[in-house]
Every structure is written in structure tokens, then in C-alpha cells.
Amino acid sequence: MVSISNEESEAPVGDRILDAAAACVLAYGVERVTLAEIARRAGVSRPTVYRRWPDTRSILAALLTARVTRVLDDAGDREVGRTALVARIVAVAGRLRDDQIVMSVLHNAPELAMVYISERLGTSQQILIDATAGQIKLAQEHGSVRAGDPRRLAAMCLLITQSAVQSAQMVEPILGADELAVELAHALNGYLQP
């Protein structure tokens, strides 16, 4: 059993657990990640992990949300208007496409990914919709985005962008990363223009 002093190191315990989960995904692949190994790498006991998440799948979902949120925060949202909004969405899509953890879950844990692709919105998707809806509302006031309910428009932007991210590998011989970004920007601009 891990001592309590090990559980009180510099980084918050939840962050250490998520970092350990990311390391496990990279080392073993999504399907072979275990709660015991996550706890070992985080330097905490299994009960410490269980107090925060009931199972490995929940940890992986929290890890994805943390990574998506970080990418979204890094993309910023200082400028107003359709051009800035589309650039931000395309930048977030590119970063997520380049994220080894996100892509590993998407391609190697299809049953987990399919829940968030076809059955229900996950926390990270809700965060993306909320952030995009806020930017759409400002762009509508700016006059550069068409009228319509901002959340509905944001949800459609999510569907368009999510499809581009999840299918990028399939169309890579036709649309490399740069070309995909250009075409995604065209699609979003066309959809949002007044």
C-alpha cells in the first residue's frame, strides 16, 4: 500500500491520476489500461483513485475532457467575428487530431468513442458547444454570423468538426492535415455566413 505522504506530493492528486492514465494509454494502449497501474504510476493507492472515479472507463472519460478543455483554453477567444471563430475551431480540431491520447481512444477504444459519437454528448462536447455558442452569439452581434439559435449552430459546428477529426485518418491520402484544415474552414465559413 502507498503511504499517505506519497499521496500529498506537489501536483494535485486528481491531476497526477489523469497524468498517470495518459502515460498508461501511451505505454499499453487503451484496452490494457488498468486502475491498479494508474494508481501505481500516480503514486497513490487504489482506494484513492476509487474515491474520484469508479472505474478505468470513467478515468479515461475525465482524461479526454481534461485534454479537450486544455486545447480549447490554449486556442483563446479574444477576437470576435466569424473569421476568428472559424480559425479557433479549426485550430482546436488540428490540436485534437495531433493529440496521441485523444486519437488513441478514438481509434483503439471504439466502444468508448462510439458512446460520444452516436449516443450522447459527453462533458467535453458540452464544453465545446457552450464555448462555440458564446462566440457565435458575439459574432452574430458583430454581423458576421447568420441569425439562428447559437447553441443549435454550435452543435452543428461540433458535428462537422468532430466528423473531420474522427475521419481524418481515412481521407489522409486525399486531404493531408493542411488541406483538411483549409476545407474544414471553408465548410464552417459557408455554414455560418449571413
C-alpha positions as CSV (number, residue, x, y, z in Angstrom):
1,M,0.0,0.0,0.0
2,V,1.2,3.5,-0.8
3,S,1.9,5.8,2.1
4,I,-0.2,8.9,2.7
5,S,2.9,11.1,2.3
6,N,3.3,9.9,-1.3
7,E,-0.3,11.0,-1.9
8,E,0.5,14.5,-0.8
9,S,3.2,15.4,-3.3
10,E,3.3,18.7,-5.4
11,A,0.7,18.1,-8.0
12,P,-3.0,17.7,-7.0
13,V,-3.9,14.0,-6.7
14,G,-6.6,14.2,-9.5
15,D,-4.1,15.7,-11.9
16,R,-1.5,13.0,-11.1
17,I,-4.0,10.3,-11.7
18,L,-5.0,11.7,-15.1
19,D,-1.3,12.2,-16.0
20,A,-0.7,8.5,-15.0
21,A,-3.7,7.4,-17.1
22,A,-2.3,9.3,-20.1
23,A,1.1,7.6,-19.6
24,C,-0.7,4.2,-19.4
25,V,-2.6,4.8,-22.6
26,L,0.7,5.7,-24.4
27,A,2.5,2.7,-22.9
28,Y,-0.1,0.0,-23.1
29,G,-2.9,1.2,-25.3
30,V,-6.4,2.0,-24.2
31,E,-7.6,-1.6,-23.9
32,R,-4.8,-2.6,-21.5
33,V,-5.0,0.3,-19.0
34,T,-5.8,-0.9,-15.5
35,L,-6.8,1.0,-12.5
36,A,-4.0,-0.6,-10.5
37,E,-1.4,0.6,-13.0
38,I,-2.8,4.1,-13.0
39,A,-2.6,4.2,-9.2
40,R,0.9,2.8,-9.2
41,R,2.1,5.4,-11.7
42,A,0.3,8.2,-9.9
43,G,1.9,7.2,-6.6
44,V,-1.4,6.7,-4.9
45,S,-3.5,3.8,-3.5
46,R,-6.3,2.2,-5.5
47,P,-8.9,3.4,-2.9
48,T,-7.6,7.0,-3.6
49,V,-8.4,6.5,-7.3
50,Y,-11.8,4.9,-6.5
51,R,-12.8,7.9,-4.4
52,R,-12.6,10.0,-7.5
53,W,-13.6,7.6,-10.3
54,P,-15.5,4.3,-10.1
55,D,-13.6,2.6,-12.9
56,T,-11.0,2.9,-15.7
57,R,-13.5,4.0,-18.3
58,S,-14.5,7.0,-16.1
59,I,-10.9,8.0,-15.7
60,L,-10.4,7.8,-19.5
61,A,-13.5,10.0,-20.0
62,A,-12.2,12.5,-17.5
63,L,-8.8,12.4,-19.2
64,L,-10.4,13.2,-22.6
65,T,-12.3,16.1,-21.0
66,A,-9.2,17.5,-19.5
67,R,-7.3,17.3,-22.7
68,V,-10.1,18.8,-24.8
69,T,-10.5,21.6,-22.2
70,R,-6.8,22.3,-22.3
71,V,-6.8,22.5,-26.1
72,L,-9.8,24.8,-26.1
73,D,-8.2,27.1,-23.4
74,D,-5.0,27.3,-25.4
75,A,-6.8,28.3,-28.5
76,G,-8.0,31.5,-26.9
77,D,-11.1,33.5,-27.9
78,R,-10.0,37.2,-27.8
79,E,-11.2,38.2,-31.3
80,V,-14.8,38.5,-32.3
81,G,-16.3,37.5,-35.6
82,R,-16.8,34.6,-38.0
83,T,-13.2,34.6,-39.2
84,A,-11.7,34.3,-35.7
85,L,-14.4,31.8,-34.6
86,V,-13.7,29.5,-37.6
87,A,-9.9,29.8,-37.1
88,R,-10.3,28.8,-33.5
89,I,-12.5,25.8,-34.3
90,V,-10.0,24.7,-37.0
91,A,-7.1,25.2,-34.6
92,V,-8.8,23.1,-31.9
93,A,-9.6,20.4,-34.4
94,G,-6.0,20.3,-35.5
95,R,-4.7,20.0,-32.0
96,L,-7.1,17.3,-31.1
97,R,-6.1,15.4,-34.3
98,D,-2.5,15.6,-33.2
99,D,-3.2,14.6,-29.6
100,Q,-2.0,11.0,-29.2
101,I,-4.3,10.3,-26.2
102,V,-7.5,11.6,-28.0
103,M,-6.7,9.7,-31.2
104,S,-5.7,6.5,-29.3
105,V,-9.1,6.5,-27.6
106,L,-10.9,7.3,-30.8
107,H,-9.2,4.6,-32.9
108,N,-8.4,1.9,-30.3
109,A,-11.5,2.0,-28.0
110,P,-14.3,2.2,-30.4
111,E,-17.0,1.2,-27.9
112,L,-16.0,4.1,-25.7
113,A,-15.7,6.5,-28.6
114,M,-19.0,5.5,-30.1
115,V,-20.9,6.4,-27.0
116,Y,-19.8,10.0,-27.6
117,I,-20.0,9.9,-31.4
118,S,-23.5,8.4,-31.7
119,E,-25.3,8.1,-28.4
120,R,-24.9,11.1,-26.1
121,L,-23.0,14.3,-25.6
122,G,-20.0,14.0,-23.3
123,T,-18.8,16.7,-20.9
124,S,-16.1,17.8,-23.3
125,Q,-18.6,18.1,-26.2
126,Q,-20.9,20.2,-23.9
127,I,-17.9,22.4,-23.1
128,L,-17.1,22.8,-26.8
129,I,-20.7,23.6,-27.7
130,D,-21.0,26.2,-24.8
131,A,-17.8,27.9,-25.8
132,T,-18.7,27.9,-29.5
133,A,-22.2,29.2,-28.8
134,G,-20.8,32.1,-26.8
135,Q,-18.5,33.0,-29.7
136,I,-21.3,32.6,-32.2
137,K,-23.6,35.0,-30.2
138,L,-20.8,37.6,-30.2
139,A,-20.2,37.1,-34.0
140,Q,-23.9,37.4,-34.6
141,E,-23.9,40.7,-32.8
142,H,-20.9,41.6,-34.9
143,G,-22.9,40.8,-38.0
144,S,-20.5,38.2,-39.4
145,V,-22.6,35.0,-38.5
146,R,-26.1,34.3,-39.7
147,A,-29.1,34.5,-37.4
148,G,-30.2,31.4,-35.6
149,D,-30.0,29.9,-32.1
150,P,-26.3,30.0,-31.1
151,R,-26.5,26.6,-29.4
152,R,-28.0,24.9,-32.5
153,L,-25.4,26.5,-34.7
154,A,-22.7,25.4,-32.3
155,A,-24.0,21.9,-32.2
156,M,-23.8,21.7,-36.0
157,C,-20.3,23.1,-35.9
158,L,-19.4,20.3,-33.4
159,L,-20.8,17.6,-35.8
160,I,-19.0,19.0,-38.8
161,T,-15.7,19.3,-36.9
162,Q,-16.0,16.1,-35.0
163,S,-16.5,14.2,-38.3
164,A,-13.4,15.9,-39.7
165,V,-11.3,14.9,-36.7
166,Q,-12.6,11.3,-36.4
167,S,-12.3,10.6,-40.2
168,A,-9.1,12.5,-40.9
169,Q,-7.0,9.3,-41.0
170,M,-9.4,7.7,-43.5
171,V,-9.1,10.6,-46.0
172,E,-5.4,11.5,-45.3
173,P,-4.3,10.3,-48.8
174,I,-6.7,12.9,-50.3
175,L,-6.7,15.6,-47.6
176,G,-3.4,16.0,-45.6
177,A,-3.5,17.9,-42.4
178,D,-3.1,21.3,-44.1
179,E,-5.7,20.6,-46.8
180,L,-8.1,19.2,-44.2
181,A,-7.8,22.5,-42.2
182,V,-8.5,24.6,-45.3
183,E,-11.6,22.5,-46.3
184,L,-12.9,22.5,-42.7
185,A,-12.6,26.3,-42.6
186,H,-14.5,26.5,-45.9
187,A,-17.3,24.2,-44.6
188,L,-17.6,26.2,-41.4
189,N,-17.5,29.6,-43.1
190,G,-20.1,28.5,-45.6
191,Y,-22.4,27.2,-42.8
192,L,-22.0,30.3,-40.6
193,Q,-22.0,33.1,-43.1
194,P,-25.0,35.5,-43.1
